[in-house]
Amino acid sequence: MNVLGIIASGVAALFITVALAKSARRVALRPRIPDEPGGRAPRAEALRRTGGATAVLGIGTATGAALWLGAADDAARSVGGLLAGAGAVAALGLVHDLKPLWAALRLAVQAAAASLVVCLAGLSPAAGVLAVVWIVLVTNAFALLDHADGLLTAVGLVTAAGLLACAFVGGDPALALLPATMVAGLAGFLLHNWHPARLRLGACGAQFTGFALAASGALIQAAAPSGRAAWAALPALATVALADSALVLISRRRAARSPLRDTDDHIAHRLRRVRVTVPGAAVLTALWAGMPVATGALVYAELLHPAFLLLPLAGTAAAVYALLRIPAYAPPRTAPPRTGSSRTAPSRTPTSRATQDRTITARRRTETADAGAAVPAAAPATGVKGSAPGRGAPTGTARTAAGHPTVPPPPNGRPAEAATAAAERG
């Protein structure tokens, strides 16, 4: 396949993806239904979530047309199997976007699609098993990068560019067909996926991107001339995706969380906690991915010694260590103190015991003073003269007509009997 055919396929993928994404964006951004209380319509949300299907259709249509026109030459069988496997994974991802599926089912379909690619590529059994494991691992690692606007699209664009360079350097331009259409298709989709994203890749676009990149790398490595350090160069192209997966697994392991439960602990989430914007996180991650991709391409072209691959790997390890120090989980909530009618057990410390004694003494003094003030003095009877101060009965005591003090009624006595007794005494 010549260079002009690759360029034509890339241009076709770009225009098809842009046209489909623009149409999906118009539908997704239509005014909401008037009767809906708020937000977008459910159909619009589904279109935004499954927007990656537009990139899949644009890339797949351009690549399939080039294969039908005979542009891939001898590698048509391998590229055709790769495109079929990526399409099956994308279809499963589209179903997962609409209705979540089991992880075991997704892994089984990915392994079957990878086996199809390996069989059509004619790899040996040992190399085929390793290739299947690699493809499944990298597919899910790239799918985890779809946690921020434009992040996976930018990283996939940089990785596809590195694979395109390796395919041209390796002397098999037919294997550059899919990476070329991916570069153009992802660039067109990035126009709608940049922050604030109007469309998202979703599981459909994310799994297609990861599978296509991983399978293309496996085919390029299998077709590499003997003597090239392809075994060390091409795996470096997935450094950022694997670093994000390692970051998530280590942090969830340290926090005793389930590794399958997705939460805000990825690269972009931690960068956001240190005041990095969403576009800034996508740019920083794309630049991070560009370092191992450029180094791997130069090593594959035999312009650098394979030992230079240790530099981006060491930088990635340092970046993962620094990101692990950024808190990703909220501190656990403490149980509020129990309130109720039951009294709290008193503290056994000497300080609280002395304070409690002083409180009890003050309370008793208050109660005594209130009890004394609550007993009023008896008012003198009308028309009765009281005795002089210091003589006889105290001042204010009620007396009878003969001058004797009145007798109060007994607690359970009767008023009539009390009056009769007083008259007899007088």
RAKA-V347652 format. One record per residue. N is the residue number from 1. RES is the residue in three letters. PHI is phi in degrees with one decimal (none if undefined). Layout:
{{N/RES/PHI} {N/RES/PHI}}
This chain:
{{1/MET/none} {2/ASN/-86.6} {3/VAL/-67.9} {4/LEU/-64.9} {5/GLY/-65.8} {6/ILE/-65.6} {7/ILE/-64.0} {8/ALA/-64.1} {9/SER/-64.6} {10/GLY/-64.6} {11/VAL/-64.3} {12/ALA/-63.0} {13/ALA/-62.8} {14/LEU/-64.2} {15/PHE/-69.0} {16/ILE/-65.4} {17/THR/-63.9} {18/VAL/-63.8} {19/ALA/-65.2} {20/LEU/-67.2} {21/ALA/-66.2} {22/LYS/-66.2} {23/SER/-65.1} {24/ALA/-64.8} {25/ARG/-67.1} {26/ARG/-61.3} {27/VAL/-68.5} {28/ALA/-70.0} {29/LEU/-99.9} {30/ARG/-64.2} {31/PRO/-59.0} {32/ARG/-66.9} {33/ILE/-68.7} {34/PRO/-58.4} {35/ASP/-76.7} {36/GLU/-76.7} {37/PRO/-62.6} {38/GLY/-178.0} {39/GLY/82.5} {40/ARG/-82.9} {41/ALA/-70.2} {42/PRO/-57.8} {43/ARG/-65.6} {44/ALA/-65.1} {45/GLU/-64.2} {46/ALA/-65.2} {47/LEU/-68.4} {48/ARG/-66.6} {49/ARG/-72.3} {50/THR/-103.5} {51/GLY/-65.0} {52/GLY/-63.0} {53/ALA/-63.4} {54/THR/-66.3} {55/ALA/-66.5} {56/VAL/-62.9} {57/LEU/-66.8} {58/GLY/-65.0} {59/ILE/-68.3} {60/GLY/-65.7} {61/THR/-65.6} {62/ALA/-65.4} {63/THR/-68.2} {64/GLY/-64.0} {65/ALA/-64.6} {66/ALA/-66.5} {67/LEU/-66.1} {68/TRP/-66.5} {69/LEU/-81.3} {70/GLY/78.4} {71/ALA/-82.8} {72/ALA/-88.8} {73/ASP/57.6} {74/ASP/-74.0} {75/ALA/-90.7} {76/ALA/-62.0} {77/ARG/-67.2} {78/SER/-64.8} {79/VAL/-67.2} {80/GLY/-64.7} {81/GLY/-64.3} {82/LEU/-63.4} {83/LEU/-65.7} {84/ALA/-66.4} {85/GLY/-63.9} {86/ALA/-65.6} {87/GLY/-66.3} {88/ALA/-64.5} {89/VAL/-65.9} {90/ALA/-65.8} {91/ALA/-63.0} {92/LEU/-64.5} {93/GLY/-65.3} {94/LEU/-64.1} {95/VAL/-63.7} {96/HIS/-66.7} {97/ASP/-64.8} {98/LEU/-85.1} {99/LYS/-147.3} {100/PRO/-56.4} {101/LEU/-110.8} {102/TRP/-68.2} {103/ALA/-65.9} {104/ALA/-63.9} {105/LEU/-66.4} {106/ARG/-64.8} {107/LEU/-64.5} {108/ALA/-65.1} {109/VAL/-66.4} {110/GLN/-64.0} {111/ALA/-65.4} {112/ALA/-66.4} {113/ALA/-65.1} {114/ALA/-66.2} {115/SER/-64.3} {116/LEU/-61.9} {117/VAL/-63.2} {118/VAL/-66.6} {119/CYS/-66.0} {120/LEU/-70.9} {121/ALA/-80.8} {122/GLY/74.9} {123/LEU/-79.2} {124/SER/-69.2} {125/PRO/-57.5} {126/ALA/-64.9} {127/ALA/-65.8} {128/GLY/-66.5} {129/VAL/-63.1} {130/LEU/-62.5} {131/ALA/-66.7} {132/VAL/-64.5} {133/VAL/-62.0} {134/TRP/-63.7} {135/ILE/-64.1} {136/VAL/-64.5} {137/LEU/-63.5} {138/VAL/-70.6} {139/THR/-59.8} {140/ASN/-73.3} {141/ALA/-65.7} {142/PHE/-69.4} {143/ALA/-64.5} {144/LEU/-70.4} {145/LEU/-75.0} {146/ASP/-83.8} {147/HIS/-121.9} {148/ALA/-153.5} {149/ASP/-63.5} {150/GLY/76.3} {151/LEU/-70.4} {152/LEU/-65.0} {153/THR/-62.9} {154/ALA/-68.2} {155/VAL/-65.7} {156/GLY/-64.2} {157/LEU/-63.9} {158/VAL/-65.7} {159/THR/-66.4} {160/ALA/-64.0} {161/ALA/-63.7} {162/GLY/-65.5} {163/LEU/-65.1} {164/LEU/-62.4} {165/ALA/-65.2} {166/CYS/-64.7} {167/ALA/-66.4} {168/PHE/-69.6} {169/VAL/-68.7} {170/GLY/-71.4} {171/GLY/83.4} {172/ASP/-128.6} {173/PRO/-62.9} {174/ALA/-63.5} {175/LEU/-74.2} {176/ALA/-86.2} {177/LEU/-63.0} {178/LEU/-67.2} {179/PRO/-59.4} {180/ALA/-67.1} {181/THR/-68.0} {182/MET/-70.2} {183/VAL/-58.5} {184/ALA/-69.7} {185/GLY/-65.9} {186/LEU/-68.1} {187/ALA/-65.0} {188/GLY/-68.2} {189/PHE/-73.3} {190/LEU/-62.7} {191/LEU/-61.5} {192/HIS/-103.8} {193/ASN/-102.3} {194/TRP/-73.3} {195/HIS/-66.8} {196/PRO/-76.8} {197/ALA/-70.4} {198/ARG/-88.9} {199/LEU/-131.8} {200/ARG/-120.8} {201/LEU/-68.5} {202/GLY/66.5} {203/ALA/-67.2} {204/CYS/-63.6} {205/GLY/-71.0} {206/ALA/-68.5} {207/GLN/-70.0} {208/PHE/-63.2} {209/THR/-62.6} {210/GLY/-63.2} {211/PHE/-67.0} {212/ALA/-64.1} {213/LEU/-66.6} {214/ALA/-65.7} {215/ALA/-68.7} {216/SER/-63.0} {217/GLY/-61.8} {218/ALA/-65.0} {219/LEU/-69.0} {220/ILE/-66.5} {221/GLN/-67.8} {222/ALA/-67.8} {223/ALA/-91.8} {224/ALA/-69.2} {225/PRO/-63.4} {226/SER/-65.5} {227/GLY/104.0} {228/ARG/-80.3} {229/ALA/-86.6} {230/ALA/-68.3} {231/TRP/-64.1} {232/ALA/-102.6} {233/ALA/-80.7} {234/LEU/-68.2} {235/PRO/-61.1} {236/ALA/-67.5} {237/LEU/-70.2} {238/ALA/-103.8} {239/THR/-62.6} {240/VAL/-67.2} {241/ALA/-62.3} {242/LEU/-69.3} {243/ALA/-66.1} {244/ASP/-64.9} {245/SER/-64.9} {246/ALA/-64.6} {247/LEU/-61.2} {248/VAL/-66.8} {249/LEU/-65.1} {250/ILE/-66.9} {251/SER/-66.2} {252/ARG/-72.1} {253/ARG/-66.0} {254/ARG/-67.9} {255/ALA/-91.8} {256/ALA/57.4} {257/ARG/-110.7} {258/SER/-70.3} {259/PRO/-69.8} {260/LEU/-94.2} {261/ARG/-92.0} {262/ASP/-74.0} {263/THR/-151.1} {264/ASP/-86.0} {265/ASP/-134.7} {266/HIS/-87.8} {267/ILE/-62.2} {268/ALA/-64.8} {269/HIS/-63.3} {270/ARG/-71.7} {271/LEU/-65.7} {272/ARG/-66.1} {273/ARG/-73.5} {274/VAL/-108.4} {275/ARG/70.3} {276/VAL/-91.1} {277/THR/-70.6} {278/VAL/-64.7} {279/PRO/-62.5} {280/GLY/-63.4} {281/ALA/-64.3} {282/ALA/-65.7} {283/VAL/-67.3} {284/LEU/-62.8} {285/THR/-68.1} {286/ALA/-65.8} {287/LEU/-66.1} {288/TRP/-60.0} {289/ALA/-68.1} {290/GLY/-66.2} {291/MET/-65.1} {292/PRO/-67.4} {293/VAL/-66.0} {294/ALA/-65.6} {295/THR/-64.8} {296/GLY/-64.6} {297/ALA/-66.5} {298/LEU/-68.0} {299/VAL/-68.4} {300/TYR/-64.3} {301/ALA/-82.6} {302/GLU/62.4} {303/LEU/-94.0} {304/LEU/-132.5} {305/HIS/-74.5} {306/PRO/-58.2} {307/ALA/-64.3} {308/PHE/-67.1} {309/LEU/-68.2} {310/LEU/-68.7} {311/LEU/-66.1} {312/PRO/-65.6} {313/LEU/-67.8} {314/ALA/-66.2} {315/GLY/-64.2} {316/THR/-66.2} {317/ALA/-62.6} {318/ALA/-66.1} {319/ALA/-66.0} {320/VAL/-64.3} {321/TYR/-63.6} {322/ALA/-66.9} {323/LEU/-69.8} {324/LEU/-66.5} {325/ARG/-79.8} {326/ILE/-85.6} {327/PRO/-63.1} {328/ALA/-111.2} {329/TYR/-120.7} {330/ALA/-70.9} {331/PRO/-64.0} {332/PRO/-65.1} {333/ARG/-77.8} {334/THR/-84.4} {335/ALA/-69.5} {336/PRO/-67.8} {337/PRO/-63.2} {338/ARG/-77.3} {339/THR/-116.0} {340/GLY/172.8} {341/SER/-78.3} {342/SER/-71.5} {343/ARG/-82.4} {344/THR/-77.7} {345/ALA/-61.9} {346/PRO/-66.9} {347/SER/-73.6} {348/ARG/-94.5} {349/THR/-76.8} {350/PRO/-62.8} {351/THR/-64.0} {352/SER/-67.5} {353/ARG/-67.7} {354/ALA/-65.4} {355/THR/-63.6} {356/GLN/-66.6} {357/ASP/-64.3} {358/ARG/-63.3} {359/THR/-65.4} {360/ILE/-67.0} {361/THR/-62.8} {362/ALA/-64.6} {363/ARG/-66.5} {364/ARG/-66.9} {365/ARG/-62.0} {366/THR/-64.0} {367/GLU/-65.6} {368/THR/-65.9} {369/ALA/-64.1} {370/ASP/-66.9} {371/ALA/-67.1} {372/GLY/-67.5} {373/ALA/-77.2} {374/ALA/-82.1} {375/VAL/-97.0} {376/PRO/-82.0} {377/ALA/-75.1} {378/ALA/-72.2} {379/ALA/-79.6} {380/PRO/-67.5} {381/ALA/-72.6} {382/THR/-68.1} {383/GLY/80.3} {384/VAL/-113.8} {385/LYS/-87.1} {386/GLY/-86.7} {387/SER/-74.5} {388/ALA/-67.9} {389/PRO/-62.6} {390/GLY/89.1} {391/ARG/-122.3} {392/GLY/61.9} {393/ALA/-73.5} {394/PRO/-63.3} {395/THR/-63.7} {396/GLY/91.1} {397/THR/-83.7} {398/ALA/-70.7} {399/ARG/-126.8} {400/THR/-84.9} {401/ALA/-66.2} {402/ALA/-84.1} {403/GLY/97.7} {404/HIS/-85.2} {405/PRO/-70.0} {406/THR/-69.7} {407/VAL/-102.7} {408/PRO/-68.2} {409/PRO/-65.7} {410/PRO/-64.1} {411/PRO/-56.8} {412/ASN/-113.3} {413/GLY/-82.3} {414/ARG/-110.8} {415/PRO/-61.7} {416/ALA/-66.5} {417/GLU/-67.5} {418/ALA/-66.4} {419/ALA/-68.3} {420/THR/-64.2} {421/ALA/-62.7} {422/ALA/-67.1} {423/ALA/-68.8} {424/GLU/-66.5} {425/ARG/-68.3} {426/GLY/-71.3}}
